[in-house]
Amino acid sequence: MGTTIQLSFQVQQQLESEWCWAAVSTSVAHYYAPSSSVTQCLVVNQQLKRTDCCSNPSSNPCNQPGYLDQALQYVGHFCWEKGTGSYGDAVGALEWGTPPCIRIGWSGGGGHFIGVYGCQPNELLLVTDPIYGDSIVTYQTLTTGKYEGSGTWTNTYFTEASAQYHIGNNTTSAMPFVTANGWVYFQGTDNTLWKVKTDGTGQAKINNNTTKSTPFVTSDGWVWFQGTDDKLWKVKTDGTQQSQPGNNTTKSSPTVVGDWVYFQGTDNALWRMKTDGSNQTKINNNTTSSTPFVTADGWVYFRGTDNTLWKVKTDGTGQAKINNNTTRSSPFVTADGWVWFQGTDNTLWKVKTDGTQQSQPGNNTTSSSPMVVGNWVYFRGTDNTLWRMATDGTGQVDLGGNTTLSTPFATGKAIYFEGTDHTLWGYVMSFPV
């Protein structure tokens, strides 16, 4: 029993003795884009920072080993990397139509790169090799030092289509907000409050409003936002029924959970009120410097005006510092009890909500709040690089070589972000997040 899959993916013969990495990455580029102009020597030139490897490929400076992850990043199809993969890893990637690649380590030293284009029952894998061609091998052969005599699977490189696109030729000044039904809500660089479909169609101003920050959109069709006059507004997504519940003002984006809205007042007070404007109250007389994060189980996580990282119940009880941490921005809290945050030293931290198990996954730094979806964390590095890594710190990759000026917004299969030129981008991943 088992799955049978065969993709139309074949690795080119490597043109030089050390160019397996170039052959595999070039072949991946042509799999995703058959009209691609990428060639092995172009990959080598770029990776080795040379200009002569197409005219003199067999020269010693050009005929060199290379790194497959970097070559895949160059051609735009690197998703992430791990050590030896399982048979299920390979099948999962193949089911998505994204051929995985493998590093083979030889018992006598050195390595070699190959691709996987299919699978068959009984843990059989269809591999495509830039030296030895196509063959069917068992998973056991690949993992017990028997591939082509003495080779062992040591590393796995997952690929993706990485279809990046400009959303309706828009520009933005903040992180966008994307809804489950495929709409992007954002602050334009002229502060206009816009909505547009993720495919760039259906663009419209929302009742000619302007905003200073990222809007918050609820599942029942309300857009909450900070106006350029600092008033806290709500309006239906079609632009109707606009009102100013409680006649409040705010310094940042609000957060709505259930029928309560949480926000930073212009006096920095941490407030909550019913979405109809009633029952307004300060939460334990706290002050905050950014948008609070509210969880489904009734906790508010926030940055105090002294940068302390706090948690408090929505009714004001149970307040506590989280391991005496300080932060520069709003924290992000996951359903399984992890608080992710930017430290005041720009370190990217995670810690359990009770303050235990604090760590710095991947030893990264960040310039804004991170966002976590599933097993992945998305963040802006201090060099503005757009990063993704697994929550355990592995599999880190810069997404398409992009840079961003704010926190990216990640969904099940795509990322939406503000480029460093303020372009509003969508980046669709073909491998599951």
N, C-alpha and C positions, 0 to 999 in steps of 0.2 A: 504494500500500500504506500501511497505517497503522491506527491505533486509532480506533474510534468510541465515544464516551461522551457521554451526556447526563444530567445530574443535574437533579433537580426543585428547582432553585434559580433564583430570579428576584429581582432587586433592585427594591425599591419606587421609585416616582417620588419624587424629593426634594421635600419640602414647601416649602422655601425655596431661594433662589438659591445660597446658600453651604453647603447641607446635604448635599452628596454623601457626605461621610464618615459622617454620621449615618444616611443612607438605606442605605448599604452595610452598616454594622455592625448596624443593626437587622434587615436582611434576613438576614444571617448567623445572628443569634440565632434567628430564626423558622425558618430551614432546619434547624438542629440541634434546636430545641424548638418545634414548631408552635404549642403553647399558650402560648408566651412572652408576657409582658405588656410587653415592651420596646417602646417607641415612639421615633420620631425625637426628639421634644421632650424625652423623659426622658434620652436620651443627651446631648443638647445641654446640658440643665440640669446634669447631672453633670460633664461635661467643662469647661464654662465656669463652674462653681461658681455657678449661678444657680437661681432658683426660679420665674421668670416666663416661661420660654420655651414653656410649653404654652398659657398664656393670651395671650401677646403675642409669637408667634414671629417676626413680620416686623420687630420692633424692631431697631434697629442693634446693641444689645448682644447680642442673641440670634442674629441672622442673620450668623454669622461662620464663617470657615474653621476646620477642626479637624484633628486628627491621627488617621488611621485606626488606627494601631497601638494608641494609647491607648483609642480607642473600642472596639476589638475586645477589649482586655484587660478593659474595664468589663463588656462583655456575656459575658465568660468563654470566648471562643473564639479568642484569639490564640495562634498556635503560634510563629512566628518570621518574621523579615523579612530580605530581601536586596535587592540592586539589581535591575537588569533580569534577569528570569528567562529561562531557555531554554524552548523548546517542550517539551522533555522534563520540565522542572520542572512545567509546567502539567499535562501528561499524568499524571505520577506522582502529583500531588495528587488529580487527578480519579479515578484508579484506586482511591485510598483512600476516595473518597466525601467528600473535604474540599475544597470549592471554594476556589481561590486568588483573591485580589483584587489589583488593579493600580492603581498611581498613574500617571496620564497627565500628562506635562508639556507645556504648550502653547508653541509657538515664540515667542509674544509675551509669555510670562511667565504665572505661575500654574499651577495644577494641577487635577486632577479624578480621582475614584476610581470604579472600575467593578469588576464581578465577572466571573468566568469560570465557565460552567456546563457546558461540554462541549468536545469536540474531534472532528475528522474527519480523514481522510487528507489528505496534501499540506500538512501544517502549517496546517490551518485551526482556529481557535478560536471557540467560541460565547461571545460576551460579552453581559453584561447591564448596561445603563447607566442610572443614575437620571435622566438627561435624555433620552438618545436611544433608550432601549429596547433590545431584543434585536437582535443582528445576528451575522453570520458574517464574520470577517475573517481575513486571513492573518497569520501570525507576522511576516512581513516588513513588512506595513502597520503593525503595532504598534511595530516597532522602528526604523522609518526615517522617523518624523515625518509619517506620512500618515493616522493615525487621526482621523476626523472633520475632515480638512483639514490639521491641523498638529500632531497629538498624538503623543508618543513615550512608550513604556513606560519608566519610570524606576525604579520600586520594585515589589517583590513581597511580598505579605502572605499567609503560609500560615495556614490556620485549622485548628481541631481541635474535636472534640466535648467534650474536657476533662471527662470524667465523674468527678467527685470523690465519694468516699464514705467513710464511717466504717466501719472494719473491725470488725464485731461489737461495737460500742460499747465498745471497749477503750481503755485508756490505757497509756502506756509511758514509761519513764524513759531510754531510749537508742535508738539506731538499730536498726531491726529487721533481720533476716536473712531473705531470701526465696529459696526453692529453685526449681529449674526445673520441678518438678512441682506448683507452686502452693500451697506452704505458707509461712506467715509464722511465724517463731520470734522471740520477743521477751521482754524483761524488763518485767513489769508494774510499775505504780507502787508495788505492795506487794512488789516484788522476786520475785514468782512467775515461774517459767520456763514460758511458755505456747507453744502452737502453735495456729494457726487457719488455715483455708483463706483464700485471698485474697478469696473472696466472702463471708467472715464465718461460714461453716459449719464444723462439725467441731471446735469449740474444745475443748482439753483441756490440763490441767496435765501436765507431763512428770515423772511419778513424784514429784509433790509437792516438786520441787526449787525452790530460790530461787537467784537470781544477782545479781551486781553490775554486769554489763555485757552487751553484745551477744553472744549465742552464735554459734558457728561450726558450720555443718552440712555434712557431707561428702556426696558423691554416693552413697556406699554406706550412708547412713542412720544416721550417728553424729552426735550433738549434743555438741560440746565446749563447756565453759563454766566460768567462774569462779564458784564458789559464794560465798554471803555469808560463808562462813568462810575465803574466799580459796583453798580447795582447787581444784585443777585436775581436773575431772571429765569423764568421757565416759559417754554413755548412748544407747541406741538410740532412734530417734524415737518408738517405741511405748512407751518408758519402761522397757524391760527391759535386762538386762546392764550395769547401772551399775557403774562402777569408777573408781578413782583411780590411773591409770597412773603408776608411779614415785613415788607418794606426794608429788607436788609441790604447791606453792602458787604462785599467780600474782597479779599486780596488775592485769591487764587481760585482754581477750579473746585467746584463742589463735588461731593460724593453722595450718591443716593443708594440706600439699601432698604428694600421694602417700601414702606410709606414714610420713611424718615430721610431727611437731607442733613448732611454734616458739612460744616464749612468753617473756614478761617475768616472771622470778621475783619473789618478794616482797623479795629482796635486790637487785632491779633487774638481775640478771645476764641476759644474752641466752642462752637455752637452746634446744637442740633434742633430741628423743628420738624413737625409733620409737613408733608409735601403740600398741604393746603394752607400752610403758614401758621397753624395753631401750635400750642404746646411748646413754644420756643424756650430753651433753657441753655445756660452755659453748662458744660460738662465739667463738674468739679472745679469751677473757676480756673481752668487751665488756659494757657495761651500757647499758640502754635505759630510756626514760621512757614508752614506749607500745607498742602492738601492732606487731610487725614485719610487713613486707610481703615475701612471698617469691614469686619469679617461677619460671616453669616451667623456665627455663634455669639455675637453681641459684644465684641471687643473693638475698641478704637486704638489704633497704633498711630503715633504722631511724633513729629519733631517739635520739641519745646522751643521757646524763644531763646533759651540758653543752649540750643542744639542737643539737649538730652533726648535720647530715644525712650519714649514712654509707651505704656499700654494702660488702658482704663476701660472698665465696663461702660457700655453706653448709658447706664443710669448713674455713672459717676463713682461707683464703688470699685474696690480691688485695684486701685492705681499702684503701679510699680515701674521702676526703671528696669530696662532689659539689660542686665549684666553691666550696668554703668556705662553703656555705650553712648557715643555722640554721633550725630549724622548731619549731613549737609542738605538732605532732601527727603522727600516722602518715602517711607519704607514700603515694601511689597510683601504681603503675607500670603503664604500658600495654604491650601485646604488641609495639608498634612502637618501643619504646625511649624513652618520655618519662616523666619523673618529675614528678608534680604534687604540690605541697605548699603548706602554709600557713607563710609565713615568720614569724619572731618579731615582725615589725612588722605581722602579719596580712595582708600582701600575698599574693595568689594567684599562685604562680609555676609555670612549667613549664620543664624543662631536660632535655636529652638525658642518658642514663645515663652518658655519658663526660664530662659537665660542660659541654658546648658548647651553643650556641644558646639560652641562657637568655632568657626573655621573660616579660612580665606581660600575658597576653591579656585585653583588655577593661579593663585598669587596675583590676581588682577587688580587694577585700579580703574575707577570709573568717574565720569564727570556728571552723572545724573542718576535718577532712580532706575534700578533694573526692573525688568518684567519677566515673570516666570510663567511658562505654559507647558504643562505636562512635565517631562523630565529635562526641559531645556530652559536656560536663562539667557535672556537677550539684554545687551547693555551697550552703552557708549563708553569707549575707552577714554582715557585722559588725552589721547592723541586724536580723539574724535572717530576712531575706527568703530565700525558697527560689528559687534562680536556676538557669537552664539557659542555656548558650551553646555555640556551636560551638567546637571546640578551637582554631580560628584566631582566636577572639575576636569573631567576628561573630554575628549572630542572637540576641543576648541577650534574655531575657524572664524576668520573674518569673512563676512557675507558679501561675496562678489567684489571684494576690494573697496566697499563703500565706506563713506564717512557720514556722520550725522551730528546735528547740533542739539538733539534732545533724545529722550527715551523712545525707543521704537515700540510700536504697537504690534504684538504678535497674535495671530489667530491659529486655527488648526493647521493651515497649510501655507500661510503667507505672512509677510512682515510689511508693515507700512511705516514710513519714516520720512523725516525732514532731512534732506541732504544738506551738506555744508554750504551749498549755493541756494538753500531754501526750497529746492525742488521737492515736490511731493511725489514720493516713489512708492511703487508696489514691487514686491519681490516674492515670486511664487516658488515654493520649494516642492519638488516632486517626491522627496523622501519624507515619510511621516515625522511630524514633530512631537 
